[in-house]
Amino acid sequence: MLYFAPDHAQRENFHQGRDDKAYRYLGAHPVHTSEGDCWHFAVWAPNAQKVALTGEFCEWRTDAYPMEKQYDGIWELRLPALLFTPESNVEKYSYPNAAEKLLSYKYAITGADGQMHLRCDPYGMRSELRPSTASRLCNLDTYEWHDKKWMEKRRETQPLRQPVNIYEMHLGTWRRGEDGKILSYEEIGEQLVPYIRDMGYTHVEFLPVMEHPFDGSWGYQVMGYYSPTARYGDPLGLMKLIDKLHQNNIGVILDWVPAHFPKDEAGLRYFDGAPCYEHADSRRAEMPQWGTHLFDYGRGEVRSFLLSNACFWLEYYHADGLRCDAVSCMLYHDFCKEEGQWLPNERGDHDNLDAIAFLKHLNTTVYGRFPGVMMIAEEATAFPQITAPVDQGGLGFGFKWNMGWMNDILAYIKKDPVHRKYHHDKITFSLWYAFNENFVLPFSHDEVVHGKHSMLDKQHGDIWQKFAGLRALYGYMMAHPGKKLLFMGGEFGHFIEWKDDDQLDWFLLAYEKHPEMQKYVRELNRIYRSTPAMYLKDDSWDGFEWLSVDDADKSCVAFMRKTGRHTPIICAVNFTPVAYHDFRIGLPYDCELTEILCSDKKEFAGSNLYNGLPIRAVEKEANKLPYSADIMLPPYGCVYFKVKKFPKKQSKTKK
């Protein structure tokens, strides 16, 4: 993008933590001048004795191009664009790929202690392929977007009242090419777009695409916050992938890591020889469990760095939302720390008041600039009002991952069905707080790694029971209040845990039960998207009613999803291997039930027990409701019914 010279007010906003467009003048930007095209470089390094630009263009000499320090600790330099092109010296740069190599650069920063370190650009918009760590020149303005229709529609959209069904994925391990070749952004798009359309997901969510040095971090230890990882190609390739998804009515959510950063030499740690992005006190700066540094939200320049970064991905990459990783780590000084490893706030407690203030400002800014996007918090505690508006005392996120629901239901399904009746609250307790926040129900990558087993292998019993149990679980999830998220592979019953160094086991689709599982998930997704009762009222008891809640002995539940004039849907789930041929559910009124989904159908590899004919309610009380009906509940089965309501009977009176 072209360089925008900041005025004094914008510089002040940067230092005060209020600048959401710092990427327009910090970093490397092309400039058109009367004397020719140039590149303008700017880096914040307030504690440095001196800073110089270095790179392939000057054979990595660290004294050839010193930068000039401005009054506010920002160092700047402007150089002719010809320096970075082989045409300027044909003899010197006549080797292959010279044009690409000349784009690489770093800052040679001599700190207050006199030590010199080579750092990549914190605002660099392109990176070298690991293990190289230099930043690279890049002009993002050269890409022409074709998603105007999607972007205009998004501005008028309220995600809370829309179906949101997210396919979470890691770009490098979803699919690979021959001999395990990592695919480019464009190659991924060629296969991903038709797959997501066929499966019926509304959104994809990418594990962090920001540049990171270590593959095994999955992207959660970011070094290039403004740079898409070079593993899959260049920044314009990622733009093209997102653009193609948008053109096919598929939203894109990016995982974003505003809590911590790695200690790699080229990164942010002691950036100018002293604490810059981290706190000066190690009790505030260190995350011992992760081996990383924590951001100092009390420093204005750090807040502007992160605030601008969030807006950068939404503006320049047209992302439809950010899933903010490790929000709990931001909210509490003692998160994952032992006694003596953390420093209380001025009130004497563990709340990170600076982070709380930053998150409020972040969400207010994002929703003000980008209507229709989603800010999603991965937050694992009971911190109040995560998704409440800021002007009502909340943090202002749009959604929060429902970690309590996820932990409860996964703990429940691991138990032997004989014992599940003693833990019935694991499948009902979530409704006590289901409407306290705007929730996303996550079966994420974190649940299928580190010995936790795959979603299929978490199920109890033999292989038939595992598949049947997983179908029941997915049916329950899809009908439960809250938006949905499933990690890649879960949709076809990936049997082993996720491998972060290889593609998914797509060969499983050649074996029985796996393609049937995929077909079942596709049908679930279709019903969810086409049924307003399942998503319009995710935040209120107006959209939910228990029909059978306390039948612990049978380990079954039934409930209704409803909303206004739209057809209600009933979901009933059996978490045991025993078929119930006359399971009685309560009903609030006279109605007829027609089955629209049964997880036990033969086409889904079930035993083919289902409700083949419409079922008429009878005027007989059950579960404290005036009407009831007997339904077939298959073993490990989930069934959906659409509800046809009949008008109240008129009482006959003598004239």
C-alpha positions in Angstrom: 0.0 0.0 0.0 1.2 3.5 -0.7 2.8 5.5 2.2 0.6 7.9 4.1 2.6 10.5 5.9 1.3 10.8 9.5 0.7 14.2 10.9 1.4 15.1 14.5 -2.0 14.1 15.7 -1.8 10.7 14.2 1.7 10.2 15.8 0.2 11.2 19.1 -2.6 8.7 18.6 -0.1 6.0 17.9 1.8 6.6 21.2 -1.5 6.9 23.1 -2.8 3.6 21.8 -5.6 5.0 19.8 -4.3 4.5 16.2 -6.0 1.8 14.2 -4.2 2.6 10.9 -0.6 2.5 11.9 0.1 0.1 9.1 -0.3 2.9 6.6 3.0 4.6 7.6 5.0 2.1 9.7 6.8 -0.7 7.8 7.8 -0.5 4.2 5.6 1.4 1.7 6.0 2.5 -2.0 6.1 6.2 -2.6 5.7 8.0 -5.9 7.8 11.2 -6.0 8.8 13.7 -8.7 12.3 12.2 -8.6 11.1 8.7 -9.2 9.6 5.8 -7.3 10.9 5.1 -3.8 10.3 2.8 -0.8 9.7 4.5 2.6 10.8 2.6 5.7 9.6 3.4 9.3 10.1 1.5 12.5 9.4 2.3 16.1 12.5 1.6 18.3 12.6 4.3 21.0 15.5 2.8 23.0 17.9 2.2 20.0 21.2 4.0 19.7 21.0 3.6 16.0 19.1 1.8 13.3 20.0 0.9 9.8 18.3 -0.8 6.9 20.0 -3.9 5.5 19.3 -6.7 3.1 20.4 -8.4 -0.1 20.3 -5.1 -1.9 23.4 -4.0 0.0 24.9 -7.5 0.6 23.6 -7.3 4.2 26.0 -4.6 5.3 24.7 -3.0 8.5 26.2 0.4 8.1 25.3 1.3 4.5 21.9 2.8 5.0 21.4 4.4 8.4 17.9 5.5 9.4 17.0 8.9 10.9 15.4 9.0 14.3 12.3 11.3 14.6 11.3 13.2 17.7 9.0 10.4 18.9 11.3 7.3 18.6 10.3 6.3 15.1 13.2 5.8 12.7 12.7 6.6 9.0 14.5 6.2 5.7 13.5 6.6 2.0 15.4 4.8 -0.8 15.0 4.7 -4.6 13.0 1.7 -5.8 15.8 0.9 -8.3 18.0 -0.3 -5.4 15.7 -3.3 -5.0 15.6 -4.3 -8.7 18.3 -6.3 -10.6 18.0 -3.9 -13.5 20.0 -1.4 -11.5 23.1 -3.5 -11.7 22.8 -6.3 -14.3 26.3 -7.7 -13.8 25.9 -7.9 -10.0 22.5 -9.4 -9.9 22.4 -11.7 -12.9 21.7 -14.9 -10.9 18.3 -16.7 -10.9 15.6 -15.3 -8.5 17.6 -12.1 -8.0 14.5 -10.0 -8.2 12.9 -12.0 -5.4 16.0 -11.9 -3.2 16.5 -8.2 -3.5 13.1 -7.7 -1.9 14.3 -9.0 1.5 15.3 -6.6 4.3 15.8 -6.4 8.0 16.5 -3.6 10.5 20.0 -3.6 12.1 19.2 -2.2 15.5 21.9 -1.2 18.0 20.3 -1.1 21.4 21.0 1.0 24.5 23.5 -1.7 25.6 25.5 -1.4 22.4 24.5 -4.8 21.1 23.4 -5.0 17.5 20.5 -7.4 16.4 18.9 -8.0 13.0 15.1 -7.8 13.3 12.4 -8.4 10.8 9.9 -5.6 10.3 7.0 -5.7 12.9 4.8 -4.1 10.3 6.3 -6.1 7.4 3.6 -7.3 5.0 5.5 -10.2 3.5 8.1 -12.6 4.8 10.7 -15.0 3.6 10.0 -18.7 3.7 11.1 -20.4 6.9 13.8 -21.0 8.2 14.7 -17.6 6.7 13.2 -14.7 8.7 13.7 -11.5 6.7 10.8 -9.2 5.7 10.1 -8.6 2.1 8.9 -5.6 0.1 5.3 -6.0 -1.0 2.6 -3.7 -2.4 -0.9 -5.0 -1.4 -2.7 -2.4 -3.6 -1.9 -4.4 -6.7 -4.7 -7.0 -6.1 -8.1 -6.3 -7.6 -11.0 -7.7 -5.5 -14.1 -9.2 -7.0 -16.2 -9.7 -3.9 -18.1 -6.4 -3.9 -21.5 -8.1 -3.7 -20.4 -10.1 -0.6 -18.9 -7.1 1.1 -22.0 -5.0 0.6 -24.3 -7.7 1.9 -22.0 -8.2 4.9 -22.5 -4.6 6.0 -26.2 -5.2 6.4 -25.8 -8.6 8.1 -26.3 -9.3 11.8 -24.4 -12.6 12.4 -26.3 -13.3 15.6 -29.5 -13.7 13.6 -27.8 -15.8 10.8 -26.8 -19.4 10.5 -23.1 -19.6 11.4 -21.6 -23.0 10.8 -17.8 -22.9 10.8 -15.3 -25.4 9.3 -12.1 -24.9 11.2 -9.0 -25.9 9.3 -5.2 -25.7 9.1 -4.2 -24.8 5.6 -1.0 -26.9 5.5 -2.6 -30.2 6.5 -6.1 -30.1 5.1 -4.9 -31.5 1.7 -1.5 -31.9 0.2 -0.2 -32.6 -3.3 1.8 -35.4 -4.6 4.6 -36.7 -2.4 3.2 -34.6 0.5 3.8 -31.3 -1.3 2.3 -28.3 0.6 -0.2 -26.6 -1.6 -0.3 -22.9 -2.4 -3.1 -20.6 -1.4 -4.5 -20.8 -5.0 -4.2 -24.6 -5.1 -6.0 -24.9 -1.8 -8.8 -22.7 -3.0 -9.4 -24.9 -6.1 -10.3 -27.8 -3.9 -11.6 -26.0 -0.8 -14.3 -23.9 -2.3 -16.2 -26.7 -4.0 -15.8 -28.9 -0.9 -17.2 -26.2 1.5 -20.1 -25.5 -0.9 -20.9 -29.2 -1.2 -20.8 -29.7 2.6 -22.9 -26.6 3.3 -20.7 -24.7 5.8 -21.3 -21.0 6.0 -17.7 -20.1 7.0 -14.2 -21.4 7.1 -11.9 -20.5 10.0 -8.2 -20.7 9.3 -5.7 -21.4 12.1 -3.3 -18.5 12.1 -2.1 -17.6 8.6 0.3 -14.9 10.1 4.0 -15.7 9.6 5.4 -18.0 12.3 8.8 -19.6 12.6 7.9 -23.0 14.0 5.5 -25.3 12.2 4.6 -27.2 15.4 3.1 -24.0 16.9 0.3 -24.3 14.2 0.6 -20.6 13.8 -0.1 -19.6 17.4 3.4 -18.2 18.0 3.3 -15.3 15.5 6.4 -13.4 14.5 5.1 -11.6 11.4 1.8 -10.1 12.5 1.1 -8.3 9.3 2.5 -10.9 7.0 0.7 -14.0 5.7 2.9 -17.1 6.0 5.1 -17.8 3.0 4.5 -21.5 3.4 1.6 -21.3 1.0 2.8 -18.5 -1.3 2.6 -14.7 -1.4 0.1 -12.3 0.2 -1.8 -11.9 -3.1 -2.4 -15.6 -3.1 -4.2 -15.4 0.2 -6.3 -12.5 -1.1 -7.2 -14.6 -4.1 -8.3 -17.5 -1.8 -10.5 -15.3 0.4 -11.9 -13.5 -2.7 -12.9 -16.9 -4.2 -14.5 -18.0 -1.0 -16.5 -14.8 -0.9 -17.6 -15.1 -4.5 -19.1 -18.4 -3.5 -20.9 -17.0 -0.4 -18.5 -18.5 2.1 -17.2 -16.3 5.0 -13.7 -16.3 6.3 -12.6 -16.1 9.9 -9.0 -15.7 10.8 -7.5 -16.9 14.1 -5.6 -14.0 15.7 -3.1 -14.1 18.5 -3.1 -10.8 20.6 -1.9 -12.4 23.8 1.7 -13.5 23.3 4.6 -13.7 20.9 7.7 -16.0 20.6 11.2 -15.2 21.7 12.9 -15.8 18.4 15.9 -13.5 17.6 14.4 -11.8 14.6 11.1 -11.0 16.4 9.6 -8.6 18.9 11.5 -9.7 22.0 13.6 -6.8 23.4 13.1 -5.3 20.0 15.4 -2.4 20.5 17.6 -3.8 23.2 15.0 -3.1 25.9 11.4 -4.2 26.6 9.2 -2.6 23.9 6.3 -4.9 23.2 6.6 -6.8 26.5 6.5 -5.4 30.1 9.7 -4.5 31.9 8.8 -6.8 34.8 9.2 -10.5 34.0 6.2 -11.3 36.1 4.1 -9.4 33.6 6.2 -10.2 30.5 6.7 -14.0 30.7 4.3 -16.8 29.9 6.3 -19.7 31.4 4.0 -22.5 30.3 4.2 -21.5 26.7 7.8 -20.2 26.6 6.6 -16.9 25.1 6.4 -13.2 26.0 3.1 -11.4 26.9 2.2 -8.1 25.3 2.2 -5.0 27.5 -1.3 -3.5 27.1 -0.3 -0.6 29.3 1.9 0.8 26.6 0.2 2.9 23.9 2.4 1.8 21.0 1.6 -1.8 21.8 -2.1 -1.2 21.8 -1.8 0.7 18.5 0.2 -2.2 17.0 -2.5 -4.8 17.9 -5.5 -2.5 17.2 -4.1 -1.7 13.8 -3.2 -5.3 13.2 -6.8 -6.4 13.7 -8.1 -3.7 11.4 -5.4 -4.5 8.8 -6.7 -8.1 8.3 -10.3 -6.9 8.1 -9.5 -4.0 5.7 -6.8 -5.4 3.4 -7.7 -9.1 3.4 -11.5 -8.7 3.7 -11.6 -11.1 6.6 -15.2 -11.5 8.0 -14.1 -12.0 11.5 -11.3 -12.6 14.0 -11.3 -15.4 16.5 -9.2 -14.0 19.3 -7.0 -16.7 20.8 -6.2 -17.1 24.5 -8.4 -14.2 25.8 -8.3 -15.7 29.3 -4.5 -15.2 29.2 -5.1 -11.5 28.5 -7.7 -11.0 31.2 -5.8 -12.5 34.1 -2.3 -11.8 35.3 -2.1 -15.2 36.9 -3.4 -17.2 34.0 -1.4 -20.5 33.9 1.1 -19.1 36.4 2.3 -20.3 39.8 2.6 -18.2 42.9 5.4 -15.7 42.6 5.2 -15.7 38.8 2.7 -12.9 38.5 2.2 -9.3 39.7 -1.2 -8.1 41.0 -2.8 -5.0 39.6 -3.2 -1.7 41.6 -6.3 -3.1 43.3 -4.4 -6.1 44.5 -6.3 -8.7 42.4 -5.5 -10.7 39.3 -7.5 -8.8 36.6 -5.4 -7.3 33.8 -7.0 -3.9 33.8 -5.0 -2.7 30.8 -6.0 -5.7 28.7 -9.6 -5.3 29.6 -9.5 -1.7 28.5 -7.7 -2.6 25.3 -10.3 -5.3 24.4 -13.1 -2.9 24.9 -11.5 -0.3 22.7 -10.6 -3.0 20.1 -14.1 -4.3 19.8 -15.7 -0.8 19.7 -13.2 0.2 16.9 -13.7 -2.9 14.9 -17.5 -2.9 14.9 -17.4 0.8 14.2 -15.2 0.4 11.1 -16.4 -2.9 9.8 -20.2 -3.6 10.3 -21.2 -7.2 9.9 -17.9 -8.8 11.0 -17.5 -11.1 13.9 -15.2 -10.7 16.9 -15.0 -14.1 18.6 -13.4 -14.7 22.0 -11.8 -18.0 22.9 -12.3 -17.5 26.7 -12.3 -20.4 29.1 -13.4 -18.8 32.4 -16.6 -17.3 33.8 -15.4 -13.7 33.2 -18.7 -11.8 32.9 -20.2 -10.1 29.9 -17.7 -11.1 27.3 -20.2 -10.5 24.6 -22.2 -7.6 26.2 -21.9 -4.2 24.6 -19.1 -2.0 25.9 -21.6 0.8 26.9 -23.4 -1.8 29.1 -20.2 -2.8 30.9 -19.2 -5.7 28.6 -16.0 -6.4 26.6 -17.9 -6.0 23.4 -17.2 -9.3 21.6 -19.8 -10.6 19.2 -19.4 -14.2 20.3 -17.6 -16.4 22.8 -16.6 -20.1 22.5 -18.7 -22.1 24.9 -15.9 -24.1 26.5 -18.1 -25.2 29.4 -20.6 -26.9 27.1 -17.8 -28.5 25.1 -16.0 -29.8 28.2 -19.2 -31.2 29.7 -20.4 -33.0 26.7 -17.1 -34.5 25.8 -16.6 -35.7 29.4 -20.1 -37.3 29.2 -19.6 -39.2 25.9 -16.4 -40.7 27.1 -18.3 -42.5 29.9 -19.7 -46.0 29.6 -23.4 -45.6 28.7 -24.2 -47.7 31.8 -22.9 -44.9 33.9 -24.2 -41.9 32.0 -27.4 -41.8 34.0 -25.3 -40.6 36.9 -24.0 -37.7 34.9 -27.1 -36.5 33.2 -26.4 -32.9 34.2 -23.5 -32.9 31.8 -26.0 -32.7 28.9 -28.5 -30.3 30.6 -26.5 -27.9 32.7 -25.4 -25.8 29.7 -29.0 -24.4 29.4 -28.6 -22.7 32.8 -26.1 -20.3 31.2 -26.7 -20.8 27.4 -28.1 -17.3 27.0 -25.7 -15.4 29.3 -23.4 -14.9 26.3 -23.6 -15.2 22.5 -22.0 -18.6 22.1 -20.2 -20.6 19.5 -20.2 -24.4 20.2 -16.7 -25.5 19.4 -15.3 -29.0 18.6 -12.0 -27.5 17.6 -8.5 -28.6 16.8 -7.6 -28.4 20.5 -9.9 -31.4 21.2 -8.2 -33.8 18.8 -4.6 -33.5 19.7 -2.2 -34.4 22.6 -3.8 -37.7 23.5 -7.4 -36.5 23.6 -8.4 -38.8 20.7 -10.3 -37.9 17.6 -14.0 -37.0 17.7 -14.8 -40.6 16.5 -12.4 -42.3 18.9 -13.7 -40.4 21.9 -16.9 -42.4 21.6 -17.5 -45.5 23.7 -17.9 -49.0 22.4 -17.1 -50.9 19.1 -16.8 -49.3 15.7 -20.5 -49.3 15.0 -21.2 -47.7 18.4 -18.5 -45.1 17.8 -20.0 -43.9 14.6 -23.6 -44.0 15.9 -22.5 -42.1 19.0 -20.8 -39.5 16.9 -23.8 -39.0 14.7 -26.0 -38.5 17.9 -23.5 -36.1 19.3 -23.4 -34.0 16.1 -27.2 -33.9 15.9 -27.4 -32.7 19.5 -24.8 -30.1 18.9 -26.5 -28.8 15.7 -29.8 -28.3 17.5 -28.4 -26.9 20.8 -28.5 -23.1 21.0 -25.3 -21.5 19.7 -23.4 -21.1 16.5 -21.4 -24.2 15.4 -17.7 -25.0 14.8 -16.1 -28.3 13.8 -12.5 -29.0 13.0 -11.6 -30.5 9.7 -11.7 -34.3 9.5 -14.5 -34.5 12.1 -17.0 -34.4 9.3 -16.0 -37.8 7.9 -15.0 -39.6 11.1 -11.2 -39.1 11.1 -10.1 -42.0 13.2 -6.7 -40.9 14.6 -5.8 -37.5 16.1 -4.9 -34.6 13.8 -1.4 -34.8 12.4 0.2 -31.4 12.1 2.8 -32.7 9.5 0.6 -34.5 7.0 -2.8 -34.2 5.3 -6.0 -35.6 6.6 -6.7 -39.3 6.0 -9.0 -38.8 3.0 -8.4 -42.4 2.0 -10.9 -43.3 4.8 -13.7 -42.2 2.4 -13.0 -45.4 0.5 -14.1 -47.5 3.5 -17.6 -48.1 4.9 -19.2 -45.7 7.5 -16.9 -42.8 6.7 -18.6 -41.6 3.6 -22.0 -42.2 5.3 -20.8 -40.0 8.2 -19.8 -37.3 5.7 -23.2 -37.6 4.1 -24.9 -37.2 7.5 -22.9 -34.1 8.4 -23.8 -32.6 5.0 -27.5 -33.3 5.7 -27.2 -31.7 9.2 -25.6 -28.7 7.7 -28.3 -28.4 5.1 -31.1 -28.6 7.7 -29.4 -26.1 9.9 -29.0 -23.5 7.2 -32.5 -23.9 5.9 -34.3 -23.9 9.3 -34.6 -20.5 11.0 -35.8 -22.0 14.2 -32.3 -23.5 14.7 -30.4 -20.2 14.5 -32.6 -17.1 14.8 -33.1 -17.2 18.6 -29.7 -18.5 19.9 -29.6 -16.0 22.7 -33.0 -16.3 24.5 -35.4 -18.8 26.1 -37.8 -17.6 23.4 -36.0 -19.9 21.0 -35.8 -23.0 23.3 -38.1 -25.3 25.3 -37.4 -28.5 27.1 -39.7 -31.4 26.3 -37.9 -34.1 28.3 -35.1 -32.9 30.5 -34.8 -35.2 33.5 -35.0 -38.7 32.1 -31.5 -39.7 33.5 -32.3 -43.4 33.6 -32.7 -43.6 29.9 -30.0 -41.0 29.2 -32.2 -39.2 26.7 -33.2 -35.6 26.2 -35.7 -33.8 24.0 -36.2 -30.1 23.3 -37.9 -27.7 20.8 -36.2 -24.9 18.9 -38.6 -22.2 17.9 -38.9 -18.6 16.7 -42.0 -16.6 15.9 -43.8 -17.6 12.7 -41.2 -20.1 11.5 -41.8 -23.9 11.8 -40.5 -25.2 15.2 -38.1 -28.2 15.2 -37.9 -30.9 17.9 -34.7 -32.7 18.6 -34.6 -35.9 20.7 -31.3 -37.7 21.5 -30.6 -41.1 22.9 -27.2 -41.5 24.4 -27.4 -45.2 25.1 -27.3 -48.3 22.8 -30.8 -49.3 23.8 -33.7 -48.5 21.4 -36.8 -46.8 22.9 -39.8 -47.6 20.7 -42.2 -45.5 22.7 -40.2 -42.7 24.3 -42.7 -40.1 25.5 -42.0 -36.4 25.1 -44.1 -33.5 26.4 -45.6 -31.0 24.0 -46.8 -27.5 24.6 -49.8 -27.7 22.3 -51.8 -30.0 19.9 -49.6 -30.7 16.9 -48.3 -33.3 14.4 -44.7 -34.3 14.3 -43.0 -35.4 11.0 -39.5 -36.8 11.1 -37.0 -34.9 8.9 -33.8 -36.5 10.1 -32.8 -39.7 11.8 -29.2 -40.5 12.5 -29.9 -44.2 12.5 -31.1 -44.3 8.9 -29.4 -47.0 6.7 -28.1 -44.2 4.4 -26.0 -43.0 7.4 -24.8 -46.5 8.3 -27.4 -46.9 11.1 -29.7 -49.8 12.0 -32.6 -48.1 10.1 -35.0 -47.6 13.0 -36.9 -44.4 12.4 -40.3 -42.7 12.6 -41.8 -43.4 9.1 -45.2 -41.8 9.6 -46.4 -38.5 11.1 -47.1 -38.6 14.8 -50.2 -36.9 16.3 -50.0 -35.5 19.8 -52.4 -36.6 22.4 -54.0 -34.6 25.2 -52.0 -36.3 27.9 -49.7 -34.5 30.3 -46.0 -35.3 30.2 -43.0 -33.4 31.6 -45.4 -30.8 32.9 -46.7 -30.0 29.4 -50.4 -30.5 28.4 -49.8 -32.7 25.3 -47.4 -35.5 24.5 -46.4 -38.1 21.9 -44.6 -41.4 21.8 -41.6 -41.4 19.4 -39.1 -44.0 18.3 -35.6 -43.2 19.6 -33.0 -45.5 18.0 -29.9 -46.7 19.8 -27.4 -43.8 20.0 -29.9 -42.0 17.9 -30.8 -38.4 17.2 -34.0 -37.5 15.5 -35.4 -34.2 14.3 -39.1 -33.5 13.7 -40.8 -30.5 12.1 -43.9 -29.4 14.0 -47.3 -28.6 12.6 -49.3 -26.8 15.2 -53.1 -27.2 15.2 -55.4 -24.4 16.4 -57.0 -24.6 19.8 -60.2 -26.5 20.0 -63.2 -24.3 20.5 -65.3 -25.3 23.6 -68.9 -26.1 22.9 -71.5 -24.2 24.9 -75.3 -24.5 25.0 -77.3 -21.6 23.6 
